[in-house]
Amino acid sequence: MQGDLVYDIHHSRVCGEENTYCGHPHQDGIINFGDNEIVVLHKHAPCTYAHPLDVNHGVVHVRAKVVMNRSLDGGDTWQEGHSVTWDESAPYDERMAFVHSTGPRPEIDLSSPDAAVYFGRTRRHEEENEQNMETFAIRSADRGHTWEKYPAVVRPPYGLEDREFWKNGFPPVRLDDGYNVAAFGLDTQTLLYGSGDQGVTWDYLCQVPGDTPESGGMAYQGLVKTADGRLLLFSVNLGGFRHCLQVAESVDGYSWSAQRPIVRLGASPWLSREVVPQSSYQLMGRVYYRSPWPVVLQDGRIVVMFSRRKPPHGIGLIVSEDNGRTWSREEVLRSDAPSSDMGYTVATELDDGRIFTAYYYNDEPGGVLGGPRYIAGTHFRLK
């Protein structure tokens, strides 16, 4: 497959003001309820943009609320305001009281178009960092308008309780028998967990191997089931043999193939793009690929969204027409961000066949910090 697969591209703003930092939707997710109703969840925090520490991710997340923006027309417009799903800025005692609370859990069918599950994490301390986190899940039966009062706490396997354990916003995969499977991170490795009781509890199943134990770790995991019934796990390899978008596959959920790249050298559409004046604030490790988010389309194709944190910074995608066996060249949706502090895409296919992707962005070329971070959206179509 060649390039020029995308057309009818329209950019928009979902959430963000001059005095807020809106970021990292990949950590919190997007939910498509059908009938053109979608919600985007993201970190939303006050920010003065007076000093580089104001945009430090650990500090931002400590003072952030996870909020939900809702659209009833597929992201063309957004309802005024937002609702709070989780408040990480709440006092330690309040956060721990919720995480450790127990009580009756409602019956919720996760296959219902009105159902949703949110995977969150919170600090077991009051310091301004994201270490030593507790991971939990809460469910909704009414499209995220209300959430259950008691969480499902999800922990690492026995003997690994002291390791960093987390889940990003990618939704669980529902298998043919109704079992739900989700990918979690343990340090820089990937663990699969499953639920046979509609998300009331989550059980450890297996570890998905990287290339070798010495070859770096996986991050930004996204698990999908293809049209031919296989499971594909997408990720980025960090600190190993390569830094690229990669995939592993399984037919049974327990045995997995080796990781293999889905991108190639020598066919980059980014090199011909103009680089806008750069901000003096850039993230360390400026890289080609970050935060893959796969979507299986109604026609069976798979599109993987990603962000690029090396000039020109922007949002790109790659497409497979054969259930993930071969891949197109990369496509560029936009390449005009002045700072690499951007990306973390989420995406969904709309009822009319358009694809909507949301991500955090900045657009003040040459500015000291790159401008306020806001949640941007892009609609596009695939040929």
ZAMARGU-4260 file (C-alpha; in steps of 0.2 Angstrom, whole numbers, plus 5000, padded with zeros to 4 digits):
<rodrens>
0) 5000/5000/5000 | 5006/5018/4996 | 5003/5034/5004 | 4989/5047/5003 | 4976/5036/5012
5) 4969/5050/5022 | 4957/5064/5016 | 4943/5076/5023 | 4954/5081/5037 | 4947/5094/5050
10) 4955/5100/5066 | 4946/5106/5081 | 4948/5110/5100 | 4939/5099/5113 | 4945/5107/5129
15) 4957/5119/5136 | 4960/5137/5141 | 4974/5149/5143 | 4976/5144/5162 | 4974/5126/5161
20) 4985/5111/5156 | 4974/5098/5147 | 4984/5082/5143 | 4987/5064/5141 | 4970/5057/5135
25) 4979/5040/5131 | 4980/5037/5150 | 4961/5040/5152 | 4952/5035/5136 | 4939/5038/5124
30) 4922/5029/5124 | 4910/5028/5109 | 4892/5024/5115 | 4885/5024/5097 | 4872/5036/5090
35) 4886/5049/5088 | 4888/5050/5107 | 4907/5050/5112 | 4916/5055/5127 | 4935/5060/5129
40) 4943/5058/5146 | 4959/5068/5150 | 4970/5076/5164 | 4964/5094/5167 | 4974/5105/5179
45) 4976/5123/5183 | 4993/5130/5175 | 5001/5147/5175 | 5014/5143/5162 | 5026/5154/5171
50) 5040/5141/5173 | 5045/5124/5166 | 5040/5116/5182 | 5022/5121/5179 | 5021/5109/5164
55) 5031/5094/5173 | 5020/5079/5170 | 5022/5072/5188 | 5017/5089/5195 | 5003/5092/5183
60) 4995/5075/5187 | 4996/5078/5205 | 4985/5094/5204 | 4974/5087/5190 | 4956/5080/5189
65) 4952/5067/5176 | 4937/5075/5167 | 4925/5069/5153 | 4920/5080/5138 | 4905/5074/5129
70) 4899/5076/5111 | 4882/5071/5104 | 4887/5073/5086 | 4903/5063/5084 | 4914/5077/5090
75) 4909/5091/5079 | 4903/5100/5094 | 4905/5098/5113 | 4894/5100/5127 | 4898/5115/5138
80) 4909/5111/5153 | 4914/5094/5159 | 4911/5081/5172 | 4924/5075/5184 | 4928/5056/5184
85) 4942/5056/5196 | 4951/5069/5207 | 4969/5066/5210 | 4971/5083/5218 | 4959/5077/5233
90) 4967/5075/5250 | 4976/5058/5253 | 4964/5052/5266 | 4949/5054/5254 | 4958/5045/5239
95) 4963/5031/5250 | 4946/5030/5258 | 4938/5027/5241 | 4951/5015/5235 | 4949/5004/5250
100) 4930/5005/5252 | 4920/4990/5249 | 4901/4987/5246 | 4888/4980/5235 | 4893/4981/5216
105) 4878/4983/5204 | 4875/4971/5189 | 4882/4980/5174 | 4883/4971/5157 | 4899/4978/5149
110) 4892/4973/5132 | 4878/4985/5133 | 4881/5001/5123 | 4877/5011/5138 | 4891/5003/5149
115) 4908/5010/5152 | 4923/5005/5163 | 4937/5017/5168 | 4954/5012/5174 | 4962/5024/5185
120) 4977/5025/5197 | 4981/5036/5212 | 4996/5039/5223 | 4998/5030/5239 | 5006/5046/5246
125) 5005/5065/5245 | 5022/5069/5236 | 5022/5077/5218 | 5027/5061/5208 | 5019/5047/5200
130) 5028/5033/5209 | 5019/5020/5221 | 5002/5020/5213 | 4986/5010/5216 | 4977/5004/5201
135) 4958/5003/5201 | 4943/5001/5190 | 4925/5009/5191 | 4910/5005/5180 | 4895/5015/5173
140) 4879/5009/5167 | 4872/5026/5160 | 4886/5032/5148 | 4897/5039/5161 | 4884/5050/5169
145) 4886/5041/5186 | 4899/5028/5192 | 4898/5014/5204 | 4902/5019/5222 | 4915/5005/5226
150) 4930/5001/5215 | 4938/4985/5209 | 4956/4987/5215 | 4968/4978/5203 | 4985/4972/5209
155) 5001/4964/5202 | 5003/4945/5204 | 5008/4938/5220 | 5026/4942/5224 | 5027/4957/5213
160) 5017/4969/5224 | 5031/4981/5225 | 5032/4984/5207 | 5025/4999/5197 | 5008/4993/5190
165) 4996/5003/5179 | 4983/5003/5166 | 4981/5016/5152 | 4964/5021/5145 | 4963/5007/5131
170) 4947/4998/5133 | 4945/4979/5137 | 4943/4967/5122 | 4927/4957/5123 | 4929/4939/5117
175) 4916/4928/5109 | 4911/4920/5126 | 4909/4937/5134 | 4925/4936/5144 | 4934/4953/5145
180) 4953/4954/5143 | 4964/4970/5146 | 4983/4974/5145 | 4991/4981/5160 | 5009/4987/5163
185) 5021/4981/5176 | 5036/4992/5176 | 5040/4991/5157 | 5032/4974/5154 | 5014/4969/5149
190) 5002/4958/5159 | 4986/4952/5153 | 4971/4952/5165 | 4954/4945/5162 | 4936/4947/5170
195) 4922/4934/5168 | 4910/4944/5179 | 4908/4960/5169 | 4922/4969/5177 | 4918/4966/5196
200) 4935/4957/5198 | 4951/4956/5187 | 4962/4941/5187 | 4980/4939/5181 | 4982/4928/5165
205) 4999/4929/5158 | 5014/4940/5153 | 5017/4945/5135 | 5035/4943/5132 | 5046/4957/5124
210) 5060/4953/5112 | 5071/4947/5126 | 5072/4952/5145 | 5087/4963/5140 | 5080/4972/5126
215) 5070/4985/5134 | 5052/4986/5139 | 5035/4989/5131 | 5024/5005/5134 | 5007/5012/5128
220) 4999/4994/5126 | 4984/4993/5115 | 4975/4976/5113 | 4962/4972/5099 | 4954/4957/5092
225) 4955/4956/5073 | 4941/4952/5061 | 4948/4935/5059 | 4948/4932/5078 | 4967/4934/5083
230) 4973/4945/5097 | 4985/4959/5093 | 4995/4969/5106 | 5002/4985/5100 | 5016/4995/5109
235) 5032/5005/5108 | 5048/4997/5113 | 5058/5008/5125 | 5077/5007/5128 | 5079/4991/5119
240) 5085/4985/5102 | 5074/4997/5093 | 5062/5011/5096 | 5047/5009/5085 | 5029/5004/5084
245) 5028/4985/5086 | 5015/4971/5087 | 5014/4954/5095 | 5000/4941/5091 | 4991/4927/5099
250) 4977/4915/5094 | 4973/4909/5112 | 4978/4923/5123 | 4992/4914/5132 | 5005/4910/5119
255) 5012/4925/5110 | 5023/4928/5095 | 5039/4938/5095 | 5037/4957/5094 | 5039/4964/5076
260) 5039/4981/5069 | 5025/4988/5059 | 5034/5003/5052 | 5049/5004/5041 | 5064/5015/5037
265) 5066/5023/5020 | 5048/5028/5017 | 5045/5043/5029 | 5033/5056/5024 | 5039/5067/5039
270) 5055/5072/5031 | 5047/5083/5018 | 5037/5093/5031 | 5041/5110/5036 | 5047/5112/5054
275) 5038/5127/5063 | 5048/5138/5075 | 5052/5128/5090 | 5049/5131/5108 | 5063/5131/5120
280) 5054/5118/5131 | 5055/5100/5124 | 5053/5083/5132 | 5069/5072/5134 | 5071/5058/5122
285) 5063/5066/5107 | 5057/5051/5097 | 5048/5046/5081 | 5034/5036/5089 | 5024/5038/5105
290) 5007/5031/5112 | 5000/5020/5098 | 4981/5018/5098 | 4974/5004/5087 | 4956/5004/5080
295) 4948/4990/5071 | 4936/4998/5058 | 4919/4992/5053 | 4927/4986/5036 | 4940/4975/5045
300) 4955/4987/5042 | 4966/4992/5057 | 4972/5010/5059 | 4985/5014/5072 | 4986/5032/5078
305) 5002/5038/5085 | 5011/5054/5090 | 5028/5060/5084 | 5039/5069/5097 | 5054/5073/5085
310) 5053/5089/5074 | 5041/5090/5065 | 5030/5086/5080 | 5013/5079/5075 | 5000/5066/5074
315) 5002/5051/5062 | 4994/5034/5058 | 4997/5018/5049 | 4985/5006/5041 | 4983/4987/5039
320) 4971/4979/5026 | 4975/4961/5031 | 4972/4960/5049 | 4988/4966/5054 | 5000/4956/5043
325) 5006/4970/5032 | 5006/4989/5034 | 5005/5005/5024 | 5018/5018/5024 | 5015/5031/5038
330) 5002/5045/5035 | 5003/5063/5043 | 4988/5071/5050 | 4997/5086/5056 | 5015/5092/5060
335) 5013/5109/5067 | 5017/5108/5086 | 5031/5118/5092 | 5035/5108/5107 | 5036/5089/5109
340) 5025/5090/5124 | 5010/5083/5115 | 5002/5068/5108 | 4995/5053/5118 | 4981/5049/5105
345) 4965/5041/5107 | 4953/5037/5093 | 4936/5029/5087 | 4927/5026/5071 | 4910/5036/5070
350) 4894/5030/5063 | 4896/5038/5046 | 4913/5030/5044 | 4924/5045/5049 | 4938/5043/5061
355) 4939/5054/5076 | 4955/5056/5086 | 4959/5067/5101 | 4976/5071/5108 | 4984/5085/5118
360) 4993/5099/5108 | 5001/5116/5109 | 5002/5129/5095 | 5012/5144/5100 | 5027/5143/5088
365) 5043/5149/5096 | 5035/5152/5113 | 5045/5148/5128 | 5034/5133/5133 | 5025/5131/5117
370) 5009/5138/5123 | 4994/5131/5133 | 4991/5112/5132 | 4974/5109/5126 | 4964/5094/5120
375) 4963/5094/5101 | 4953/5084/5089 | 4954/5078/5071 | 4941/5071/5060 | 4947/5062/5044
380) 4942/5048/5032 | 4952/5034/5025 | 4951/5030/5006
</rodrens>
